[in-house]
Amino acid sequence: MSDEQSYELLGFDNVLLPVGDLAEAVGFYERAGFAVAFRLDEAGIAVLRVGGETPGILLRREDGFGHRPPPWPSPRVWLEVPDARVAARELRNADIALLDGPFSTATGWTVEIADPWGNVLGFTDYRKRPELGRRP
């Protein structure tokens, strides 16, 4: 028997997205429907709420990080919404360009956007497989 303990993944803490300008990033994400949980300008960070969960999207200012053309090669963060087609309409109404979609997936619909630094976020629903979603 080993004295070493294995670690266990308990869940997400935060998803960090690098941005070049914190104020511009917060404005973009507020237009996209996110609420700011807290903001520390002196530290160059802001945390955006994602539903009722404690983890969120953490925006972190990176000096010298300029705008990137979408889709900058980066991981994609997809968030569950009740209806991605409604999300697409509301994003367009907020003058946020859609990167892709809405497009059909195995579980429902998805729409993607990119912030000015090339971070890609998707908004996906489970309309085709409601039993898999947070709100069946």
N, C-alpha and C positions, 0 to 999 in steps of 0.2 A: 504494500500500500504506500502510495506516495504522499509526502507532506505538501506537495503542490496542490493548490486549489485551482479549479478552472473558473473562468469568468462566465458570466451570464449576461446576455443582452436583454435589458429590461425595457427598452423603448427609446424613442428619439428624445434628445435634449433640445437642441436648436439646429436649424439648417442655416449655415453661414453663407451669405452672398457678398462678394466684394463689390464695392461701388466706389466711384471716384469723387462723388460729392454727396454728402449725407442729406443736406436739405433738398437737393434735386431728387434724390432717391426716395425720400419720405413722401414728397409731393406726388411722384409717379405712382407709388404703391397706394397712397390714399385715394387717388383717382381710380385705381384698379379695385377699390373696395376693401382694402385692408385698414384695420384700426391699429394705431400705435399703442403698444402695451407700455413701453417706456423708452425714453431717449436720453442718452448721455453724450451731448455734443463734445465735451472735453475728452471723452474716450473714443469718439468717432463711431459710436454704435447706436442703433435703434432696433428694438424688437417689435415685430408686427404680430398681432394676434392671428391665430388660425383656429376658428371655431372656439369651442370652450376648452381646448387643450392648453396645458401649461407651456409645452414647447411651442416655439414659433419660428418665424423667419427672422434671422438676425442679420441686419445690414451692417457691414463693417467698412468704414472708409479706408481705402488703401491709397496712400500718396502716389501720385503719378499714374494712377489707373484711369486711362482715358476711355472714351466711348468706343464700343466695339460693334461692328456690323452684325446684325442677327443673320443666321444663327452662329454665333461664336461657338466653337467646339467646347461644350461644357455639359455637365450633368443637367438633366431636366428634373425639376421638382413638380410633381403633379399633386393637386389638392382636390379633394372630393367636394362637389357642389351638387345641389338638388337637380339642376338642369343646365348642362353645358351650353345649350343653344340660347338660353336666356342670358347666361353669363356672357356669351359672345356679343349679344345685342347690347348689353349694358356696358361692356368694355368699349365697343365702337362708339356708343353715345358719350363716353368719357374721353373721346379722342385718343384712345389707345389702339394702335394698329395691331391687328391679329397676325401672328406669325404663320399660323396654320389653323384650319378648321372653320367651323366645327366639322370634325370627321368622325366616322363611325368606328367603334372599337367592338371587341367581343362582349363587353359589358354595358356599353352605352355610347355616349358621345364625349368628345374631347375638343377643346380649343386651347391653343398655345399663344403666349405673348412673350416678348423679350424686352427686358428693361434696356436703358441706354448703354449698359455695360455688357450686354450680351447674355445675361442670366435668363434662362428660359423657364417659365412657369406654365404649367398646364392646369386647366380646370376640367375635371372629368366627372361624369355621372355614372350611375348604375341603373339607368332607365330600362335596359334590357335584362338585367339580372339584379333586381331590387333586393333579393335575399342576401346578396353579398355586400350591400352598402350599409352605411351607418344608420340609415332610416329606412328599413324595409317597408 
